[in-house]
Amino acid sequence: MSRIESLAPNEVFVFGSNANGAHGGGAARFAYDRFGAVWGQSEGLQGQSYGIDTMSGLHVFEEQAGRFLAFAAEHPGLRFLVTEVGCGIAGYTPDEVRGFFAGAPGNVVLPESFLT
């Protein structure tokens, strides 16, 4: 998957957030500027975006990734485009977080670095 610039009506941009939902940089800022992310909301569906708190530690990140996968499974009509959540400002590597997305339903498109 290349850089996401636009979304089809059924697509959702999945990005890493922080506990305060302060979408000031990286993919979070892009989601805020372009895809309806809500300032002050850290997790969940926000316009055509979905936030996962990647800044509050790996345990929180893993829990929220699990909730995201359950949400995606419950919404098969949506296509979720996952960025390299946690691998930018949060500072994790794909090796540290790819397992959080294991078993993703078919409507979840993961970055290539999460598949290897």
C-alpha atoms as a printed R data frame, in Angstrom:
    type eleno elety resid chain resno       x       y      z
1   ATOM     1    CA   MET     A     1   0.000   0.000  0.000
2   ATOM     2    CA   SER     A     2   1.406   3.368 -0.977
3   ATOM     3    CA   ARG     A     3   0.867   6.658  0.814
4   ATOM     4    CA   ILE     A     4  -2.845   7.262  1.406
5   ATOM     5    CA   GLU     A     5  -3.917  10.582 -0.105
6   ATOM     6    CA   SER     A     6  -7.668  10.068 -0.516
7   ATOM     7    CA   LEU     A     7 -10.354   7.634  0.524
8   ATOM     8    CA   ALA     A     8 -13.325   5.995 -1.172
9   ATOM     9    CA   PRO     A     9 -16.625   6.498  0.716
10  ATOM    10    CA   ASN     A    10 -16.315   3.084  2.432
11  ATOM    11    CA   GLU     A    11 -12.641   3.441  3.408
12  ATOM    12    CA   VAL     A    12 -11.261   4.354  6.830
13  ATOM    13    CA   PHE     A    13  -7.762   5.703  7.570
14  ATOM    14    CA   VAL     A    14  -6.327   3.970 10.685
15  ATOM    15    CA   PHE     A    15  -3.742   6.037 12.561
16  ATOM    16    CA   GLY     A    16  -1.796   6.174 15.809
17  ATOM    17    CA   SER     A    17  -3.018   8.665 18.395
18  ATOM    18    CA   ASN     A    18  -2.239   9.650 21.971
19  ATOM    19    CA   ALA     A    19  -4.362   9.451 25.122
20  ATOM    20    CA   ASN     A    20  -5.439  13.086 24.818
21  ATOM    21    CA   GLY     A    21  -6.464  12.842 21.183
22  ATOM    22    CA   ALA     A    22  -4.144  15.749 20.405
23  ATOM    23    CA   HIS     A    23  -3.636  15.079 16.708
24  ATOM    24    CA   GLY     A    24  -0.705  17.449 16.275
25  ATOM    25    CA   GLY     A    25   1.726  15.485 14.118
26  ATOM    26    CA   GLY     A    26   2.332  12.580 11.800
27  ATOM    27    CA   ALA     A    27  -0.539  10.441 10.554
28  ATOM    28    CA   ALA     A    28  -2.748  11.771 13.365
29  ATOM    29    CA   ARG     A    29  -2.432  15.303 12.015
30  ATOM    30    CA   PHE     A    30  -3.126  14.034  8.509
31  ATOM    31    CA   ALA     A    31  -6.260  12.250  9.791
32  ATOM    32    CA   TYR     A    32  -7.355  15.443 11.539
33  ATOM    33    CA   ASP     A    33  -6.714  17.643  8.510
34  ATOM    34    CA   ARG     A    34  -8.133  15.293  5.852
35  ATOM    35    CA   PHE     A    35 -10.281  12.496  7.223
36  ATOM    36    CA   GLY     A    36 -12.377  13.802 10.104
37  ATOM    37    CA   ALA     A    37 -10.331  12.819 13.173
38  ATOM    38    CA   VAL     A    38 -11.782  14.600 16.206
39  ATOM    39    CA   TRP     A    39  -9.474  16.668 18.420
40  ATOM    40    CA   GLY     A    40  -9.735  15.256 21.947
41  ATOM    41    CA   GLN     A    41 -10.811  11.738 20.868
42  ATOM    42    CA   SER     A    42  -7.970   9.246 21.063
43  ATOM    43    CA   GLU     A    43  -9.606   5.963 20.104
44  ATOM    44    CA   GLY     A    44 -12.205   4.743 17.704
45  ATOM    45    CA   LEU     A    45 -14.040   5.816 14.612
46  ATOM    46    CA   GLN     A    46 -13.819   9.530 13.857
47  ATOM    47    CA   GLY     A    47 -15.198  10.610 10.499
48  ATOM    48    CA   GLN     A    48 -13.350   8.485  7.939
49  ATOM    49    CA   SER     A    49 -10.558   7.699 10.367
50  ATOM    50    CA   TYR     A    50  -9.970   5.367 13.303
51  ATOM    51    CA   GLY     A    51  -7.537   6.188 16.112
52  ATOM    52    CA   ILE     A    52  -5.454   3.777 18.194
53  ATOM    53    CA   ASP     A    53  -3.523   5.135 21.185
54  ATOM    54    CA   THR     A    54   0.080   4.183 20.510
55  ATOM    55    CA   MET     A    55   1.653   6.595 23.006
56  ATOM    56    CA   SER     A    56   0.514   5.105 26.339
57  ATOM    57    CA   GLY     A    57   2.669   1.974 26.278
58  ATOM    58    CA   LEU     A    58   2.604  -1.326 24.441
59  ATOM    59    CA   HIS     A    59  -0.073  -2.830 26.708
60  ATOM    60    CA   VAL     A    60  -2.575  -0.047 25.897
61  ATOM    61    CA   PHE     A    61  -1.615  -0.182 22.222
62  ATOM    62    CA   GLU     A    62  -2.182  -3.945 22.093
63  ATOM    63    CA   GLU     A    63  -5.584  -3.669 23.839
64  ATOM    64    CA   GLN     A    64  -6.741  -0.939 21.489
65  ATOM    65    CA   ALA     A    65  -5.482  -2.804 18.414
66  ATOM    66    CA   GLY     A    66  -7.578  -5.777 19.572
67  ATOM    67    CA   ARG     A    67 -10.656  -3.558 19.927
68  ATOM    68    CA   PHE     A    68  -9.964  -2.149 16.463
69  ATOM    69    CA   LEU     A    69  -9.832  -5.645 14.924
70  ATOM    70    CA   ALA     A    70 -13.131  -6.538 16.603
71  ATOM    71    CA   PHE     A    71 -14.679  -3.291 15.307
72  ATOM    72    CA   ALA     A    72 -13.435  -4.025 11.786
73  ATOM    73    CA   ALA     A    73 -14.888  -7.550 11.921
74  ATOM    74    CA   GLU     A    74 -18.253  -6.065 12.968
75  ATOM    75    CA   HIS     A    75 -18.189  -3.641 10.004
76  ATOM    76    CA   PRO     A    76 -17.467  -5.787  6.920
77  ATOM    77    CA   GLY     A    77 -18.795  -3.074  4.580
78  ATOM    78    CA   LEU     A    78 -15.892  -0.804  5.517
79  ATOM    79    CA   ARG     A    79 -12.305  -1.148  4.310
80  ATOM    80    CA   PHE     A    80  -9.706  -0.135  6.911
81  ATOM    81    CA   LEU     A    81  -6.377   1.179  5.618
82  ATOM    82    CA   VAL     A    82  -3.859   0.802  8.442
83  ATOM    83    CA   THR     A    83  -0.821   3.086  8.517
84  ATOM    84    CA   GLU     A    84   2.370   1.958 10.262
85  ATOM    85    CA   VAL     A    85   0.682   2.774 13.573
86  ATOM    86    CA   GLY     A    86   3.140   3.164 16.408
87  ATOM    87    CA   CYS     A    87   6.177   3.232 14.103
88  ATOM    88    CA   GLY     A    88   6.531   6.990 13.732
89  ATOM    89    CA   ILE     A    89   6.365   9.381 16.659
90  ATOM    90    CA   ALA     A    90   5.654   6.547 19.156
91  ATOM    91    CA   GLY     A    91   8.987   4.980 18.175
92  ATOM    92    CA   TYR     A    92   8.131   1.282 17.932
93  ATOM    93    CA   THR     A    93   9.341  -0.981 15.157
94  ATOM    94    CA   PRO     A    94   7.097  -3.115 12.950
95  ATOM    95    CA   ASP     A    95   8.598  -6.181 14.664
96  ATOM    96    CA   GLU     A    96   7.315  -4.936 18.023
97  ATOM    97    CA   VAL     A    97   3.740  -4.287 16.923
98  ATOM    98    CA   ARG     A    98   2.868  -6.438 13.896
99  ATOM    99    CA   GLY     A    99   1.600  -9.225 16.161
100 ATOM   100    CA   PHE     A   100  -1.091  -6.882 17.486
101 ATOM   101    CA   PHE     A   101  -2.725  -7.130 14.056
102 ATOM   102    CA   ALA     A   102  -2.420 -10.908 13.584
103 ATOM   103    CA   GLY     A   103  -5.651 -12.471 12.391
104 ATOM   104    CA   ALA     A   104  -6.969  -9.215 10.964
105 ATOM   105    CA   PRO     A   105 -10.214  -9.677  9.038
106 ATOM   106    CA   GLY     A   106 -10.166  -9.402  5.248
107 ATOM   107    CA   ASN     A   107 -11.410  -5.805  5.247
108 ATOM   108    CA   VAL     A   108  -8.251  -4.626  7.025
109 ATOM   109    CA   VAL     A   109  -5.369  -3.613  4.750
110 ATOM   110    CA   LEU     A   110  -2.086  -3.719  6.660
111 ATOM   111    CA   PRO     A   111   1.151  -2.014  5.667
112 ATOM   112    CA   GLU     A   112   3.654  -4.344  4.036
113 ATOM   113    CA   SER     A   113   6.000  -4.006  7.027
114 ATOM   114    CA   PHE     A   114   3.305  -5.626  9.229
115 ATOM   115    CA   LEU     A   115   3.003  -8.639  6.953
116 ATOM   116    CA   THR     A   116   6.597  -9.899  6.897
